[in-house]
């Protein structure tokens, strides 16, 4: 009988190497499954309906390419109020709402500092690339959770590059997150692309070279004429409309606009964001950044955040029915086509992901609605303040119990109720009820929610109350949140428009995913905007942002 003797050490070594090689291969395969580049495009103040209204006038390479070749959500909404730029950008990239990420408005009253603060302001920082001191004193420090861009940096041991570009500083700073390599924006005082000391001490060579091109002067020394003959803009109203705000020094509300003349009376470089050429400026900056930062050229996923603000600046002036606004979108269509061509060249078709959305929608001009026999109106702030004075005299012995009003939120002076804790608490609750009931008696105010009602609510509650809850941050929000009636705005003029409400015209925005791993299609199922970030997390095979309350869009991830 023969006994076979095996030396198990070589065999175990082979098994060990095979096992861990398999893990490395699996890890590599997962990494290889990621796109080379992700580009997030946020179009400021874009309604979903613009994709339908202007579709036939778009070219084949821009919006149509994304809509027809990507996956579109036709029923995507912001699920909180207020619908402003700062909260919108933060919510898209964090996958949660102001209740968690803390960006409750573009500006809000800070109860501790007892002054209004800006969502991206940071007095510890200084500008880089500009002599304008206030221009670069920004950072994302007020945002309390991570972003999808932060999570990509963490997942790749900071090997991924994250670059953010925008017209507005908040449109770059918030999407870029806390760990961005850089965020750049247009400086309205110098016409240059600038940044903050939060990111660097000196502009990179590509940005310096870009600024040397003096594109702002090039555009502002020209004339804004319509891309098509005016009579071809059949999807819009009359060119010379009484519902539009005029540029300073302008005698009409119609084409053409002599920008070289208008820049003298409209703040010089401050005029550019009110023209479609700021979209050209940002696109050129994006193309320069892709080359200068070498984005999308290796196996490690990079992220480029873009925020186009011309539709918002112009939309505020002319409203959603203007020929000027349609011209902006037809020109933006060409910008997006140029960007997609660049991505094809750099990363390769099928090797990148683009998502496009908006930070909010916009209301129709109320005066236009009332003239068209549609319910709408304006809340007169001066009259309301006078009525508050009467209320104070009647119930509070003339004491001004309201410390501040900011973004339709009312902050009470809590020091007036700081006596006996029990009686003070009762008096505070009674005061909240008195003021909220007073607000409900005013024309144009639909609802008034006190902090007690909001705190007792459920985060997932439906209706307007649920939207208020999801937009309410306990440490930053006011004591009472007022909601206006549909179609109403808090302003005195009868031209121009704005946003901020919980109604569909402000909440319903486009969401399109295009590129690697995205099969063409469309879904009319309801999705909150907070589903964008977790969907990207699944596609990128990384963890969700820290405060994420959204869910992956299964119509995209499970196909």
WOWOWO-V676994 format. One record per backbone hydrogen bond with DSSP energy under -1.0 kcal/mol. CO is the residue of the C=O (numbers start at 1). NH is the residue of the N-H. E is the energy in kcal/mol with one decimal. If there is no record, write none. Layout:
<<CO,NH,E> <CO,NH,E>>
//
This chain:
<<8,12,-3.0> <9,13,-2.2> <10,14,-2.2> <11,15,-2.6> <12,16,-2.9> <13,17,-2.5> <14,18,-2.8> <15,19,-2.9> <16,20,-2.4> <17,21,-2.3> <18,22,-2.0> <19,23,-1.7> <20,24,-2.3> <21,25,-2.8> <22,26,-2.9> <23,27,-3.0> <24,28,-2.7> <25,29,-2.9> <26,30,-2.4> <27,31,-2.4> <28,32,-3.4> <29,33,-1.2> <31,34,-1.6> <36,302,-2.1> <37,353,-2.3> <38,304,-3.0> <39,355,-2.2> <40,306,-3.3> <41,357,-2.5> <42,308,-2.2> <43,46,-1.4> <48,51,-1.5> <49,53,-3.1> <50,54,-2.4> <54,57,-1.8> <55,58,-1.2> <62,66,-1.8> <63,67,-2.9> <64,68,-3.1> <65,69,-1.8> <66,70,-1.3> <70,521,-2.0> <71,513,-2.6> <72,523,-2.2> <75,527,-1.6> <76,509,-1.6> <77,529,-2.1> <82,84,-1.3> <84,88,-2.0> <85,89,-2.6> <86,90,-2.2> <87,91,-2.7> <88,92,-2.2> <89,93,-1.7> <90,94,-2.1> <91,95,-1.8> <93,148,-2.6> <95,549,-2.6> <95,550,-1.7> <97,100,-2.3> <97,101,-2.5> <98,102,-1.4> <101,144,-2.6> <102,104,-1.5> <106,119,-2.9> <108,117,-3.2> <110,114,-2.1> <115,110,-3.1> <117,108,-2.0> <118,121,-1.2> <120,139,-2.2> <122,125,-1.8> <126,197,-2.6> <128,195,-2.4> <136,138,-2.3> <137,122,-2.6> <140,143,-2.0> <147,151,-2.3> <148,152,-1.7> <149,153,-1.8> <150,154,-2.4> <151,155,-2.4> <152,156,-1.4> <153,158,-3.6> <154,157,-1.2> <156,159,-1.6> <161,303,-2.9> <162,181,-1.7> <162,182,-1.4> <163,305,-2.7> <164,184,-3.0> <165,307,-1.4> <169,172,-1.4> <169,173,-3.0> <170,174,-1.4> <172,176,-2.0> <182,164,-1.9> <184,166,-1.3> <185,194,-2.8> <187,191,-2.6> <192,187,-2.9> <194,185,-1.9> <195,128,-2.4> <196,199,-1.9> <196,200,-1.4> <204,208,-2.1> <205,209,-2.7> <206,210,-2.0> <207,211,-2.4> <208,212,-1.7> <210,213,-1.3> <211,214,-1.6> <214,218,-1.7> <215,219,-2.6> <216,220,-2.5> <217,221,-1.3> <219,222,-1.5> <222,260,-1.1> <224,257,-2.1> <229,232,-2.5> <230,233,-1.8> <232,234,-1.9> <233,236,-1.5> <239,241,-1.2> <243,496,-2.6> <247,250,-2.1> <257,224,-2.9> <257,259,-1.3> <258,262,-2.4> <259,263,-2.5> <262,265,-1.0> <263,268,-2.5> <267,270,-2.2> <268,271,-1.8> <271,274,-2.0> <272,275,-2.0> <275,278,-1.4> <276,279,-1.2> <277,281,-2.4> <278,282,-2.4> <279,283,-2.4> <280,284,-2.6> <281,285,-2.1> <282,286,-2.4> <283,287,-2.5> <284,288,-2.1> <285,289,-2.3> <286,290,-2.5> <287,291,-1.7> <288,292,-3.2> <289,293,-3.0> <290,295,-1.8> <302,38,-2.3> <303,163,-2.5> <304,40,-2.4> <305,165,-3.1> <306,42,-2.7> <307,167,-1.1> <308,44,-2.9> <309,313,-2.4> <310,314,-2.8> <311,315,-1.5> <312,316,-2.4> <314,318,-2.4> <315,319,-2.3> <316,497,-2.1> <317,245,-3.0> <319,322,-1.1> <321,237,-3.3> <322,326,-1.7> <323,327,-2.4> <324,328,-1.8> <325,329,-1.9> <326,330,-2.3> <327,331,-2.0> <328,332,-2.5> <329,333,-2.0> <331,335,-1.6> <332,336,-2.6> <333,337,-1.8> <334,338,-2.2> <335,339,-2.2> <336,340,-2.6> <337,341,-2.0> <338,342,-1.8> <339,343,-2.1> <340,344,-2.2> <341,345,-1.8> <342,346,-2.5> <343,347,-1.8> <343,348,-1.6> <348,351,-2.3> <351,36,-3.1> <352,516,-2.4> <353,39,-2.8> <354,514,-2.6> <355,41,-3.1> <356,512,-2.1> <357,43,-2.8> <365,369,-1.9> <366,370,-2.9> <367,371,-2.3> <369,374,-3.1> <370,373,-1.6> <377,489,-1.7> <380,384,-2.0> <381,385,-2.4> <382,386,-1.9> <383,387,-2.0> <384,388,-2.0> <385,389,-1.8> <386,390,-1.4> <387,391,-2.1> <388,392,-2.6> <389,393,-1.8> <390,394,-2.0> <391,395,-2.4> <392,396,-2.0> <392,398,-2.3> <396,399,-2.7> <399,401,-1.4> <401,413,-3.4> <404,411,-3.2> <406,409,-1.2> <408,482,-2.5> <409,406,-2.6> <410,479,-2.5> <410,480,-1.5> <411,403,-2.4> <411,404,-1.8> <412,414,-1.2> <413,416,-1.4> <414,417,-1.4> <415,418,-1.3> <420,424,-3.7> <421,425,-2.0> <422,426,-1.9> <423,427,-2.9> <424,428,-2.3> <425,429,-2.2> <426,430,-2.6> <427,431,-2.5> <428,432,-2.5> <429,433,-2.0> <430,434,-2.5> <431,435,-2.6> <432,436,-2.4> <433,437,-2.5> <434,438,-2.1> <435,439,-2.3> <436,440,-1.8> <439,442,-1.8> <442,445,-1.7> <444,485,-2.8> <447,483,-2.9> <449,481,-2.5> <450,454,-2.2> <451,455,-2.8> <452,456,-1.4> <454,457,-1.3> <458,461,-2.0> <462,466,-1.4> <463,467,-1.5> <464,468,-2.3> <465,469,-2.4> <466,470,-2.3> <467,81,-1.6> <467,471,-1.1> <469,472,-1.2> <470,99,-2.2> <473,476,-1.1> <473,477,-3.4> <479,451,-2.0> <480,410,-2.8> <481,449,-2.7> <483,446,-2.6> <483,447,-1.7> <485,488,-1.9> <487,377,-1.2> <489,379,-2.8> <489,491,-1.3> <498,363,-2.3> <503,506,-2.2> <503,507,-1.5> <504,508,-2.6> <505,362,-2.0> <506,361,-2.4> <507,78,-1.2> <508,48,-1.4> <511,73,-2.8> <512,356,-2.2> <513,71,-3.2> <514,354,-3.1> <515,518,-2.3> <521,72,-2.1> <523,74,-2.6> <527,77,-2.2> <528,531,-2.0> <529,532,-1.7> <531,535,-1.4> <532,536,-2.1> <533,537,-2.2> <534,538,-1.9> <535,539,-2.3> <536,540,-2.6> <537,542,-2.4> <545,548,-1.8> <552,554,-1.1> <553,556,-2.1> <553,557,-2.4> <554,558,-2.1>>
//
